[in-house]
Amino acid sequence: MVNFIWLFFIVAGFVVAAVQGKIELVTQAAFDGAKSGVTVCFGLISIMVFWLGMMRIAEDAGLLQVMSKLLRPFIRFLFPSVPKDHPALGYIMSNMSANILGLGNAATPMGIKAMQELQLLNPNKDIASPAMCTLLALNTASITLIPTTLIAIRMNYNSLNPAEIVGTTLLATFVSTLAAILVDKWYRRKHLLLNTPPHNPKAKG
């Protein structure tokens, strides 16, 4: 569906420009967009390399292990259906740790591995399990202490204070994470009630 939406926007832009006799503006915008994309990507690469290096140092220093231990009770609360020592929990904690540090690109591989492990536990392979839905919700709305990617983009566009969004981002992601958890718990409860057979005390007689 998204592909059709983007195709509509592209075709509509060409048609409107052709009707107004300004088709050259479309070509110019395409080249300018490509140039800006490459420029931003180079800026992001440098920032991502820096923070990935910092994350590796933090990992070697044991910081990620400490963070994982702090997250463990929270993870057990959110994923009660996952066995205690299952590999999925390790990938989930790594994914959340990277997201908290604003390293979305580094979190993605861990999120994919976690989904693969959760799929192995899923009794119905054609439908996402509650644990998989919870992981997706948390990965999308994750609380972020350092919005690395946004800071890098602001630096590329010569922001006077690229890091001034840290407080706002922390508040926004805290609210989004809380909302995701509450909605997830509500749907879990609803799913459980719908799939629990009604109790019939007369059936024993």
Backbone hydrogen bonds, N-H to C=O, Kabsch-Sander energy under -0.5 kcal/mol:
donor,donor_aa,acceptor,acceptor_aa,energy
5,I,1,M,-1.8
6,W,2,V,-2.5
7,L,3,N,-2.3
8,F,4,F,-2.3
9,F,5,I,-2.2
10,I,6,W,-2.3
11,V,7,L,-2.6
12,A,8,F,-2.9
13,G,9,F,-2.2
14,F,10,I,-2.1
15,V,11,V,-2.5
16,V,12,A,-2.6
17,A,13,G,-2.2
18,A,14,F,-2.4
19,V,15,V,-2.5
20,Q,16,V,-2.0
21,G,18,A,-0.8
22,K,17,A,-3.0
25,L,22,K,-1.5
26,V,22,K,-0.7
26,V,23,I,-0.6
27,T,23,I,-1.4
28,Q,24,E,-2.5
29,A,25,L,-2.5
30,A,26,V,-2.2
31,F,27,T,-2.1
32,D,28,Q,-2.6
33,G,29,A,-2.7
34,A,30,A,-2.1
35,K,31,F,-2.4
36,S,32,D,-2.6
37,G,33,G,-2.4
38,V,34,A,-2.1
39,T,35,K,-2.2
40,V,36,S,-2.8
41,C,37,G,-2.3
42,F,38,V,-2.2
43,G,39,T,-1.9
44,L,40,V,-2.6
45,I,41,C,-2.6
46,S,42,F,-1.8
47,I,43,G,-1.8
48,M,44,L,-3.3
49,V,45,I,-2.7
50,F,46,S,-1.9
51,W,47,I,-2.6
52,L,48,M,-2.7
53,G,49,V,-2.1
54,M,50,F,-2.2
55,M,51,W,-2.5
56,R,52,L,-2.1
57,I,53,G,-2.2
58,A,54,M,-2.6
59,E,55,M,-2.4
60,D,56,R,-2.7
61,A,57,I,-2.2
62,G,58,A,-0.5
62,G,59,E,-0.9
63,L,58,A,-2.4
64,L,58,A,-0.8
66,V,62,G,-2.0
67,M,63,L,-2.5
68,S,64,L,-2.6
69,K,65,Q,-2.2
70,L,66,V,-2.1
71,L,67,M,-1.9
72,R,68,S,-1.3
75,I,71,L,-2.8
76,R,72,R,-2.6
77,F,73,P,-1.7
78,L,74,F,-1.9
79,F,75,I,-2.5
82,V,79,F,-1.2
86,H,83,P,-1.6
89,L,86,H,-1.3
90,G,86,H,-0.7
91,Y,87,P,-1.8
92,I,88,A,-2.5
93,M,89,L,-2.4
94,S,90,G,-2.1
95,N,91,Y,-2.5
96,M,92,I,-2.5
97,S,93,M,-2.4
98,A,94,S,-2.2
99,N,95,N,-2.1
100,I,96,M,-2.5
101,L,97,S,-1.5
102,G,99,N,-1.6
103,L,98,A,-2.9
104,G,102,G,-1.1
107,A,103,L,-1.8
108,T,104,G,-1.4
110,M,106,A,-0.7
111,G,107,A,-2.3
112,I,108,T,-2.4
113,K,109,P,-2.3
114,A,110,M,-2.3
115,M,111,G,-2.3
116,Q,112,I,-2.2
117,E,113,K,-2.2
118,L,114,A,-2.6
119,Q,115,M,-2.2
120,L,116,Q,-1.2
121,L,117,E,-0.8
122,N,118,L,-0.7
125,K,123,P,-0.7
127,I,124,N,-1.4
133,C,129,S,-2.1
134,T,130,P,-2.3
135,L,131,A,-2.2
136,L,132,M,-2.2
137,A,133,C,-2.3
138,L,134,T,-2.5
139,N,135,L,-2.7
140,T,136,L,-1.9
141,A,137,A,-2.2
142,S,138,L,-0.5
145,L,100,I,-3.4
146,I,100,I,-1.0
148,T,146,I,-2.4
149,T,102,G,-0.7
151,I,147,P,-2.4
152,A,148,T,-2.3
153,I,149,T,-2.3
154,R,150,L,-2.4
155,M,151,I,-2.2
156,N,152,A,-2.1
157,Y,153,I,-1.4
158,N,155,M,-1.6
159,S,154,R,-2.6
164,E,161,N,-1.7
165,I,162,P,-0.6
166,V,163,A,-1.7
169,T,165,I,-3.2
170,L,166,V,-2.5
171,L,167,G,-2.2
172,A,168,T,-2.7
173,T,169,T,-2.9
174,F,170,L,-1.9
175,V,171,L,-2.2
176,S,172,A,-2.4
177,T,173,T,-2.4
178,L,174,F,-2.3
179,A,175,V,-2.6
180,A,176,S,-2.3
181,I,177,T,-2.3
182,L,178,L,-2.4
183,V,179,A,-2.6
184,D,180,A,-2.4
185,K,181,I,-2.6
186,W,182,L,-2.2
187,Y,183,V,-2.5
188,R,184,D,-2.3
189,R,185,K,-2.4
190,K,186,W,-2.4
191,H,187,Y,-2.8
192,L,188,R,-2.6
193,L,189,R,-2.4
194,L,190,K,-2.2
195,N,191,H,-1.5
196,T,192,L,-0.5
196,T,193,L,-0.7
203,A,200,N,-1.5
204,K,201,P,-0.9
205,G,202,K,-0.6
